[in-house]
Amino acid sequence: MSAFLILAYLFFLGSLLGWGLEVLFRKFFSASNPEHRWINPGFCVGPYVPLYGFGLCILYLLAEMGDETGIENSAAGRALLFFGMAVSMTVIEYLAGILLLKIAKVRLWDYSMLRGNINGLICPLFSFFWALLGAVYYFLIHAYILDALLWLANNLAFSFVIGFFFGVFTIDVAYSVQLISRLKRFAEENGVIVKYENLKAHIHAARERAKLRQRFFFPLHTVRPLQEHLQEARGALEKIRERRSS
């Protein structure tokens, strides 16, 4: 099987599994969701988070490198491998966050309240979680990934499923980029950084007040113009700042 097809399959699987993991984390553990609502994570509409897709590709390549070099045969070697996984995932997380922050003026997540954070995008606590996730992947998932790749090699018809996924994913990314560009325009005009999750929460609250059906997969879809919600969210933030300063 070609390396491209392997990585495409891993990206597909990682994006879906990562989305599920993020949904559960935000529902039951996230401090930014005290109401414990079901939240569609990320900036895409569909059930996938590309960060995890790239991450699974990296974890697979590092695990394969560990198998080939024999580094996993000692406790120190495994610790080094998991450290490399944590660093790799942290770098991916930082690059994704800083690109959106500097180019699109949008913040998808915020670790500003956690110790040792850098730009609110990465922090030691979540790097530790990435290391744990790398260990879980290596001990509990990697062998099954190899079996799944073998199954895929013998059932190439499944490649059409992956092709369909990437077709839908491409359309989704195009839609999401267009939406992000609107947020960027607002951010530049008003000299602010748009916090994506806060904007989702604001629109969710507005729909509740209007007694409208909530949208899980289109959280930014509104009857009113998106610009109005952005202005309202900014006005509410300025009022909070005024109260704190007074």
PyMOL commands that set and color helices and strands:
alter all, ss='L'
color gray80, all
select helices_A, chain A and resi 3-28+50-69+71-73+75-104+124-154+158-190+196-209+226-245
alter helices_A, ss='H'
color red, helices_A
select strands_A, chain A and resi 106-107+194-195
alter strands_A, ss='S'
color yellow, strands_A
deselect
rebuild
show_as cartoon
